[in-house]
Amino acid sequence: MRLLLLWKAKTHVTPRTIDIFLYGLFMDMDLLQQRGLHPRHPQVASLDSYDIVIGDRATLIPRAEARIYGIVTGLTFADIDALYAEPSVRDYRPEAVLVTREDGRQVPALCYTLPSVADAPRNTTYAVQLLALAKTLALPRSLS
């Protein structure tokens, strides 16, 4: 008779991260960490053929000759779900984009945008905060 012993080692599985392109106040990594999220390897990146629109919050719209700058970072699916569960961004939907990092490397990423842009009054407070954040992050001038 053979005795078969199975040994199950404890393994630690690190949750998979997905690159996400952030372009509004979510570019603030301190803000994300304060919310209990864990951004990994944030870098300045650009996204061609999109422009930013600021209403109540920021969103992107397709525009052939435009380029927007932001941050590409890794987040887990749980982090992304938590980030976009908040009522003010619940209507944002993911789309696949190709962003160019500062080092010139292009990487696929998710980017959350509003499916349609309503004519909402511009949130001046949000716009001022976004401009200050863009300066702090030393984003290229074309954002400001």
VEXVO-370785 format. One record per residue (C-alpha): residue number from 1; residue in one letter; x, y, z. Coordinates in nm, 4 decimals. Layout:
<recs>
+-----+------+----------+----------+----------+
: pos : code :     east :    north :       up :
+-----+------+----------+----------+----------+
: NUM :    A :        X :        Y :        Z :
...
+-----+------+----------+----------+----------+
</recs>
This chain:
<recs>
+-----+------+----------+----------+----------+
: pos : code :     east :    north :       up :
+-----+------+----------+----------+----------+
:   1 :    M :   0.0000 :   0.0000 :   0.0000 :
:   2 :    R :   0.1286 :   0.3402 :  -0.0899 :
:   3 :    L :   0.0859 :   0.6330 :   0.1341 :
:   4 :    L :   0.0485 :   0.9557 :  -0.0544 :
:   5 :    L :   0.1164 :   1.2675 :   0.1421 :
:   6 :    L :   0.0081 :   1.5945 :   0.0020 :
:   7 :    W :   0.1812 :   1.8971 :   0.1336 :
:   8 :    K :   0.0148 :   2.2248 :   0.0710 :
:   9 :    A :   0.2520 :   2.5141 :   0.0964 :
:  10 :    K :   0.1217 :   2.8496 :   0.1974 :
:  11 :    T :   0.1445 :   3.0755 :  -0.0994 :
:  12 :    H :   0.0967 :   3.4456 :  -0.1168 :
:  13 :    V :  -0.0657 :   3.5652 :  -0.4345 :
:  14 :    T :  -0.0269 :   3.9323 :  -0.5117 :
:  15 :    P :  -0.3433 :   4.0697 :  -0.6726 :
:  16 :    R :  -0.2984 :   4.1488 :  -1.0403 :
:  17 :    T :  -0.2666 :   4.5151 :  -1.1297 :
:  18 :    I :  -0.4031 :   4.6842 :  -1.4386 :
:  19 :    D :  -0.2555 :   4.9998 :  -1.5862 :
:  20 :    I :  -0.5018 :   5.2860 :  -1.5675 :
:  21 :    F :  -0.4668 :   5.6351 :  -1.7133 :
:  22 :    L :  -0.5795 :   5.9035 :  -1.4673 :
:  23 :    Y :  -0.6302 :   6.2617 :  -1.5857 :
:  24 :    G :  -0.8346 :   6.4529 :  -1.3267 :
:  25 :    L :  -0.7852 :   6.4972 :  -0.9553 :
:  26 :    F :  -0.7381 :   6.1196 :  -0.9332 :
:  27 :    M :  -0.3820 :   6.1918 :  -1.0561 :
:  28 :    D :  -0.3053 :   6.2788 :  -0.6917 :
:  29 :    M :  -0.1410 :   5.9608 :  -0.5604 :
:  30 :    D :  -0.1631 :   6.0866 :  -0.2006 :
:  31 :    L :  -0.5401 :   6.1194 :  -0.2424 :
:  32 :    L :  -0.5625 :   5.7626 :  -0.3712 :
:  33 :    Q :  -0.3541 :   5.6310 :  -0.0830 :
:  34 :    Q :  -0.5698 :   5.8220 :   0.1682 :
:  35 :    R :  -0.8657 :   5.6327 :   0.0227 :
:  36 :    G :  -0.6913 :   5.3030 :   0.0955 :
:  37 :    L :  -0.5858 :   5.2379 :  -0.2641 :
:  38 :    H :  -0.2401 :   5.1196 :  -0.3629 :
:  39 :    P :  -0.1174 :   5.2767 :  -0.6896 :
:  40 :    R :   0.1916 :   5.1074 :  -0.8292 :
:  41 :    H :   0.4657 :   5.2725 :  -1.0335 :
:  42 :    P :   0.2871 :   5.5986 :  -1.1259 :
:  43 :    Q :   0.4383 :   5.7802 :  -1.4234 :
:  44 :    V :   0.3507 :   6.0814 :  -1.6333 :
:  45 :    A :   0.1960 :   5.9722 :  -1.9628 :
:  46 :    S :   0.0119 :   6.1227 :  -2.2572 :
:  47 :    L :  -0.2933 :   6.0156 :  -2.4521 :
:  48 :    D :  -0.3307 :   6.1292 :  -2.8114 :
:  49 :    S :  -0.6581 :   6.2159 :  -2.9832 :
:  50 :    Y :  -0.8405 :   6.3144 :  -2.6631 :
:  51 :    D :  -0.9084 :   6.6479 :  -2.4968 :
:  52 :    I :  -1.0198 :   6.7285 :  -2.1443 :
:  53 :    V :  -1.3561 :   6.8836 :  -2.0648 :
:  54 :    I :  -1.4359 :   7.0169 :  -1.7199 :
:  55 :    G :  -1.7960 :   7.0316 :  -1.6102 :
:  56 :    D :  -1.8745 :   6.9244 :  -1.2571 :
:  57 :    R :  -1.5706 :   6.6946 :  -1.2873 :
:  58 :    A :  -1.3252 :   6.6198 :  -1.5665 :
:  59 :    T :  -1.3835 :   6.3835 :  -1.8571 :
:  60 :    L :  -1.2195 :   6.3218 :  -2.1902 :
:  61 :    I :  -1.3669 :   6.3572 :  -2.5363 :
:  62 :    P :  -1.2223 :   6.2366 :  -2.8669 :
:  63 :    R :  -1.0508 :   6.5113 :  -3.0680 :
:  64 :    A :  -0.8088 :   6.4100 :  -3.3433 :
:  65 :    E :  -0.5464 :   6.6834 :  -3.2985 :
:  66 :    A :  -0.5446 :   6.6874 :  -2.9184 :
:  67 :    R :  -0.3167 :   6.5362 :  -2.6557 :
:  68 :    I :  -0.3889 :   6.5075 :  -2.2858 :
:  69 :    Y :  -0.1368 :   6.4446 :  -2.0087 :
:  70 :    G :  -0.1971 :   6.2487 :  -1.6923 :
:  71 :    I :  -0.0651 :   5.9633 :  -1.4822 :
:  72 :    V :  -0.0540 :   5.5963 :  -1.5727 :
:  73 :    T :  -0.0380 :   5.3710 :  -1.2682 :
:  74 :    G :  -0.1145 :   5.0148 :  -1.1721 :
:  75 :    L :  -0.4228 :   4.9464 :  -0.9631 :
:  76 :    T :  -0.5922 :   4.6216 :  -0.8702 :
:  77 :    F :  -0.9435 :   4.5498 :  -0.9912 :
:  78 :    A :  -1.0621 :   4.6003 :  -0.6328 :
:  79 :    D :  -0.8932 :   4.9418 :  -0.6184 :
:  80 :    I :  -1.0490 :   5.0458 :  -0.9508 :
:  81 :    D :  -1.3932 :   4.9285 :  -0.8389 :
:  82 :    A :  -1.3581 :   5.1247 :  -0.5138 :
:  83 :    L :  -1.2366 :   5.4374 :  -0.6936 :
:  84 :    Y :  -1.5294 :   5.4457 :  -0.9368 :
:  85 :    A :  -1.7971 :   5.3401 :  -0.6868 :
:  86 :    E :  -1.8211 :   5.6916 :  -0.5448 :
:  87 :    P :  -2.1472 :   5.8631 :  -0.6548 :
:  88 :    S :  -1.9766 :   6.1544 :  -0.8339 :
:  89 :    V :  -1.7924 :   5.9178 :  -1.0732 :
:  90 :    R :  -2.0283 :   5.6201 :  -1.0843 :
:  91 :    D :  -2.1361 :   5.7021 :  -1.4427 :
:  92 :    Y :  -1.7797 :   5.6829 :  -1.5792 :
:  93 :    R :  -1.7105 :   5.3829 :  -1.8026 :
:  94 :    P :  -1.3791 :   5.2152 :  -1.8892 :
:  95 :    E :  -1.2321 :   5.2118 :  -2.2339 :
:  96 :    A :  -0.9067 :   5.0692 :  -2.3624 :
:  97 :    V :  -0.6464 :   5.3260 :  -2.4696 :
:  98 :    L :  -0.2811 :   5.3322 :  -2.5661 :
:  99 :    V :  -0.0787 :   5.5826 :  -2.3617 :
: 100 :    T :   0.2785 :   5.6976 :  -2.4029 :
: 101 :    R :   0.4868 :   5.7047 :  -2.0869 :
: 102 :    E :   0.7603 :   5.9621 :  -2.0207 :
: 103 :    D :   1.0210 :   5.7076 :  -2.1289 :
: 104 :    G :   0.8542 :   5.6872 :  -2.4723 :
: 105 :    R :   0.7152 :   5.3381 :  -2.4226 :
: 106 :    Q :   0.3539 :   5.2873 :  -2.5252 :
: 107 :    V :   0.1403 :   5.0777 :  -2.2937 :
: 108 :    P :  -0.2252 :   4.9729 :  -2.3027 :
: 109 :    A :  -0.4340 :   5.1098 :  -2.0179 :
: 110 :    L :  -0.7894 :   5.1562 :  -1.9028 :
: 111 :    C :  -0.9247 :   5.5097 :  -1.9047 :
: 112 :    Y :  -1.2557 :   5.6022 :  -1.7438 :
: 113 :    T :  -1.4699 :   5.8627 :  -1.9206 :
: 114 :    L :  -1.8300 :   5.9722 :  -1.9257 :
: 115 :    P :  -2.0298 :   5.8109 :  -2.2079 :
: 116 :    S :  -2.1836 :   6.1469 :  -2.2928 :
: 117 :    V :  -2.0982 :   6.5008 :  -2.1950 :
: 118 :    A :  -2.3873 :   6.7222 :  -2.0893 :
: 119 :    D :  -2.3710 :   7.0997 :  -2.0956 :
: 120 :    A :  -2.2978 :   7.1408 :  -1.7275 :
: 121 :    P :  -2.1583 :   7.4593 :  -1.5773 :
: 122 :    R :  -1.7835 :   7.4496 :  -1.5309 :
: 123 :    N :  -1.6766 :   7.3683 :  -1.1764 :
: 124 :    T :  -1.4249 :   7.6486 :  -1.1218 :
: 125 :    T :  -1.3027 :   7.5076 :  -0.7906 :
: 126 :    Y :  -1.2291 :   7.1729 :  -0.9559 :
: 127 :    A :  -1.0509 :   7.3459 :  -1.2467 :
: 128 :    V :  -0.8291 :   7.5486 :  -1.0107 :
: 129 :    Q :  -0.7415 :   7.2359 :  -0.8090 :
: 130 :    L :  -0.6616 :   7.0450 :  -1.1284 :
: 131 :    L :  -0.4350 :   7.3225 :  -1.2578 :
: 132 :    A :  -0.2489 :   7.3310 :  -0.9247 :
: 133 :    L :  -0.2077 :   6.9517 :  -0.9313 :
: 134 :    A :  -0.0816 :   6.9624 :  -1.2920 :
: 135 :    K :   0.1828 :   7.2179 :  -1.1877 :
: 136 :    T :   0.2818 :   7.0091 :  -0.8841 :
: 137 :    L :   0.3217 :   6.7023 :  -1.1072 :
: 138 :    A :   0.5159 :   6.9124 :  -1.3608 :
: 139 :    L :   0.2874 :   6.8028 :  -1.6421 :
: 140 :    P :   0.3678 :   6.9620 :  -1.9788 :
: 141 :    R :   0.2297 :   7.3103 :  -2.0271 :
: 142 :    S :  -0.0284 :   7.2102 :  -2.2865 :
: 143 :    L :  -0.2532 :   7.0761 :  -2.0067 :
: 144 :    S :  -0.2753 :   7.4141 :  -1.8366 :
+-----+------+----------+----------+----------+
</recs>
